[in-house]
Amino acid sequence: MKIVFLDAKTMGNTPLEEIAALGELVCYPYSSAEEARERVKDADVAILNKVIVDKAFLDAAPKLRMVQEAGTGINNIDTAICKERGVTVCNVSAYSTDSVAQIAWMHILNLAGMAFHYDETVKNGTYSTFKVHTDDEHPFTELCGKTLGIIGMGAIGQKVAAIGKSFGMHVIYYSTSGTGHCKEYPSVSLEELLQESDVISIHAPYNERTAGLIAYSQLRQMKPSAFLVNTGRGGIAVETDLARALDEGVIAGAALDVYEKEPLPAENPLLHLKHPERIRFTPHIAWASNEARARLAHEMAENIRRVCCFK
């Protein structure tokens, strides 16, 4: 059995021996659409993260039995045509719950605690010039007693909520699917969440209900002291509107790990704010702790073993 990993660079140096033990594993760091079609022509299994699986891809892969998404979201895969062709589509859920929650809270704590400002104040020598022992002009914000609003209360949202609760925060959430299945915290309307939250953390999938969910009009409903964190999917928060809101002081700050287009284009307005201190970035890394990548590799191997009848 031939297994082709079309964009293995996304896994970094994560060991893939468990997958390699299942057949002939061929890894390519990156694959354009044209390269991908050439590389899957004799493959039984295709592993991919961002490569598009469409009719042209499947036409080029007559032996293909399985498409394994190296992650959770499968927006890049035409699942309907895969089903027509008898090609099994698998993803891996829950492998990155702890990893994403940790980065979401890293951002929340950095924004509320002003860690970036204090660190730079000491490093650039400003603190050494102080007449008093503390930075009395830049107090930080306590989270205890504040309201944490979660958009998307799935496994990651619930993990983030539990951490917020441990800080003494009041937790509310907005269900983008409309189900409101989590009974531990109040399910509220988007309008109420925007108006009441001191911190909003996005953990929803990108789909027709969430595309452009947080635009300028929604940002205007937030408290001027509030923070917005998105470790969910790019495109849920409209980046041009967020840039405008940050520069106008509509909200106090934001932190992003995901973007409408990735990697983030150099001309993106978020990189050219008049007040760059109001935003923090990470390069779509929240899913990718060492431990999460190891879990992902293991679960992909398990999926291939199950689908391709390995015992």
BELFEN-V361093 format. One record per residue. N is the residue number from 1. PSI is psi in degrees with one decimal (NA if undefined). OMEGA is omega as a letter, one per 20 degrees, with the letter a starting at -180 (none if undefined). BURIAL is b if it has 9 or more other C-alpha atoms within 8 Angstrom, else e. Layout:
# BELFEN-V361093
N|PSI|OMEGA|BURIAL ; N|PSI|OMEGA|BURIAL
This chain:
# BELFEN-V361093
1|133.1|r|e ; 2|127.1|r|b ; 3|124.0|a|b ; 4|122.9|r|b ; 5|112.1|a|b ; 6|-21.1|r|b ; 7|60.9|a|b ; 8|-17.0|r|b ; 9|-27.6|a|e ; 10|-20.6|a|e ; 11|-0.8|a|e ; 12|-134.1|a|e ; 13|23.4|r|e ; 14|128.6|r|b ; 15|136.8|a|e ; 16|22.0|a|e ; 17|-35.0|a|e ; 18|-35.4|r|b ; 19|-42.8|a|b ; 20|-28.0|a|b ; 21|-12.3|a|e ; 22|-9.5|a|b ; 23|-160.8|r|b ; 24|110.6|a|b ; 25|124.3|r|b ; 26|122.9|a|e ; 27|134.3|r|b ; 28|134.0|a|b ; 29|-41.6|r|b ; 30|158.0|r|e ; 31|123.6|r|b ; 32|171.6|r|e ; 33|-43.0|r|b ; 34|-44.1|r|e ; 35|-39.3|a|e ; 36|-42.5|a|b ; 37|-36.8|r|b ; 38|-37.9|a|e ; 39|-17.2|a|b ; 40|5.1|a|b ; 41|-27.3|r|b ; 42|21.9|a|b ; 43|145.8|r|b ; 44|-33.4|a|b ; 45|133.3|r|b ; 46|123.5|r|b ; 47|134.6|a|b ; 48|159.9|a|b ; 49|-51.1|a|b ; 50|-7.2|r|e ; 51|136.8|a|b ; 52|129.5|r|e ; 53|107.5|a|b ; 54|-168.0|a|b ; 55|-43.5|a|e ; 56|-39.9|r|e ; 57|-48.7|a|b ; 58|-32.9|r|b ; 59|-31.2|a|e ; 60|-4.7|a|b ; 61|71.9|a|b ; 62|-22.8|a|e ; 63|-6.0|a|e ; 64|129.1|r|b ; 65|-22.2|a|b ; 66|139.2|r|b ; 67|120.3|a|b ; 68|112.8|r|b ; 69|127.3|r|b ; 70|62.8|a|b ; 71|-158.9|a|b ; 72|-51.4|a|b ; 73|138.5|a|e ; 74|30.7|r|e ; 75|-22.7|a|e ; 76|-0.3|a|b ; 77|127.0|r|e ; 78|91.9|a|b ; 79|-27.9|a|e ; 80|-46.6|a|e ; 81|-31.2|r|b ; 82|-42.3|r|b ; 83|-41.2|r|b ; 84|-37.7|a|e ; 85|-2.7|a|e ; 86|24.3|r|e ; 87|121.7|a|b ; 88|132.7|r|b ; 89|127.6|r|b ; 90|147.1|r|b ; 91|-172.7|r|b ; 92|118.0|r|b ; 93|157.0|r|e ; 94|-5.5|a|e ; 95|-26.6|a|b ; 96|13.2|a|b ; 97|-52.9|a|b ; 98|-37.1|a|b ; 99|-48.9|a|b ; 100|-42.2|r|b ; 101|-38.8|r|b ; 102|-44.7|a|b ; 103|-37.1|r|b ; 104|-43.7|a|b ; 105|-29.1|r|b ; 106|-44.6|r|e ; 107|-44.3|a|b ; 108|-45.6|a|b ; 109|-36.0|r|b ; 110|-42.1|a|b ; 111|-51.4|a|b ; 112|-35.5|a|b ; 113|-5.1|r|b ; 114|36.0|a|b ; 115|-40.1|a|b ; 116|-39.1|a|e ; 117|-47.3|a|e ; 118|-41.0|r|e ; 119|-46.2|a|e ; 120|-34.7|r|e ; 121|-38.9|r|b ; 122|-46.3|a|b ; 123|-36.1|a|e ; 124|2.5|r|e ; 125|-4.1|a|e ; 126|-42.9|a|b ; 127|-33.4|a|b ; 128|-17.2|a|e ; 129|-5.1|a|e ; 130|150.2|r|e ; 131|-17.1|r|e ; 132|172.3|a|e ; 133|-2.9|a|e ; 134|163.5|r|e ; 135|90.1|a|e ; 136|-10.1|a|e ; 137|-7.3|a|e ; 138|68.7|r|e ; 139|149.9|r|e ; 140|175.1|a|e ; 141|126.5|r|e ; 142|140.4|r|e ; 143|-24.6|r|b ; 144|128.6|a|e ; 145|-11.0|r|e ; 146|169.5|a|b ; 147|127.2|r|b ; 148|119.8|r|b ; 149|124.3|a|b ; 150|127.6|r|b ; 151|105.3|a|b ; 152|92.7|a|b ; 153|58.6|r|b ; 154|-156.2|a|e ; 155|-43.4|a|e ; 156|-44.2|r|b ; 157|-40.5|r|b ; 158|-35.7|r|b ; 159|-44.7|r|b ; 160|-40.2|r|b ; 161|-42.5|a|b ; 162|-39.2|r|e ; 163|-41.2|r|e ; 164|-41.2|r|b ; 165|-37.3|r|b ; 166|-22.4|r|e ; 167|-2.3|a|e ; 168|20.6|r|b ; 169|151.5|r|b ; 170|128.3|a|b ; 171|131.0|r|b ; 172|163.9|r|b ; 173|158.4|r|b ; 174|124.7|r|b ; 175|115.6|a|b ; 176|-19.2|r|b ; 177|-14.2|a|e ; 178|5.9|a|e ; 179|-34.8|r|e ; 180|46.5|a|b ; 181|-25.4|a|e ; 182|117.5|a|e ; 183|-5.3|a|e ; 184|-27.3|a|e ; 185|154.6|r|e ; 186|132.3|r|e ; 187|125.1|a|b ; 188|170.2|r|b ; 189|160.3|r|e ; 190|-40.7|a|e ; 191|-45.6|r|e ; 192|-41.6|r|e ; 193|-44.3|a|b ; 194|-42.5|a|b ; 195|-30.6|a|b ; 196|-21.9|a|b ; 197|141.9|r|b ; 198|-27.5|r|b ; 199|131.8|r|b ; 200|126.6|a|b ; 201|125.5|a|b ; 202|126.5|r|b ; 203|42.7|a|b ; 204|156.2|r|b ; 205|162.6|r|b ; 206|118.6|r|b ; 207|-169.4|a|e ; 208|-21.7|r|e ; 209|-22.5|a|e ; 210|-12.7|r|b ; 211|122.2|r|b ; 212|23.9|a|b ; 213|-39.1|a|b ; 214|94.3|r|b ; 215|-172.0|a|b ; 216|-41.3|a|b ; 217|-34.8|r|e ; 218|-40.6|r|b ; 219|-33.6|r|b ; 220|-21.2|r|b ; 221|-13.6|a|b ; 222|160.1|r|b ; 223|143.6|r|b ; 224|-19.1|r|e ; 225|1.6|a|e ; 226|158.3|r|b ; 227|145.6|r|b ; 228|128.5|r|b ; 229|130.4|r|b ; 230|105.8|r|b ; 231|18.5|a|b ; 232|-90.0|r|b ; 233|141.7|r|b ; 234|147.9|a|b ; 235|-15.7|r|b ; 236|-41.2|r|b ; 237|127.0|a|b ; 238|115.7|a|b ; 239|-39.4|r|b ; 240|-38.2|r|e ; 241|-38.1|r|b ; 242|-41.7|r|b ; 243|-44.9|r|b ; 244|-46.0|a|b ; 245|-39.1|r|b ; 246|-44.7|a|b ; 247|-29.2|r|b ; 248|-7.8|a|e ; 249|22.3|r|e ; 250|-40.2|r|b ; 251|164.1|a|b ; 252|-31.2|a|b ; 253|168.6|r|b ; 254|158.3|r|b ; 255|135.2|a|b ; 256|140.8|r|b ; 257|-15.1|a|b ; 258|152.4|a|b ; 259|158.9|r|b ; 260|-40.6|r|b ; 261|132.7|a|e ; 262|136.5|i|e ; 263|159.3|a|e ; 264|120.9|a|e ; 265|144.1|a|e ; 266|-24.9|a|e ; 267|1.8|a|e ; 268|133.5|a|e ; 269|-23.0|r|b ; 270|-22.3|r|b ; 271|-0.2|a|e ; 272|38.7|r|e ; 273|149.9|r|b ; 274|-22.2|r|e ; 275|71.2|a|e ; 276|-18.9|r|e ; 277|-11.8|a|e ; 278|0.0|a|b ; 279|145.5|r|b ; 280|147.6|a|b ; 281|150.3|q|e ; 282|150.6|a|b ; 283|68.0|a|e ; 284|57.5|a|b ; 285|-7.0|a|e ; 286|-32.0|a|b ; 287|-12.2|b|b ; 288|37.7|r|b ; 289|161.0|r|b ; 290|-42.9|a|e ; 291|-39.8|r|e ; 292|-40.7|r|b ; 293|-37.9|r|b ; 294|-41.8|r|b ; 295|-40.6|r|b ; 296|-47.1|r|b ; 297|-42.7|r|b ; 298|-46.4|a|b ; 299|-32.9|r|b ; 300|-42.4|r|b ; 301|-42.0|r|b ; 302|-41.5|r|e ; 303|-44.7|r|b ; 304|-42.5|r|b ; 305|-43.7|a|b ; 306|-47.9|a|b ; 307|-38.1|a|b ; 308|17.3|r|e ; 309|30.7|r|e ; 310|140.1|r|e ; 311|NA|none|e
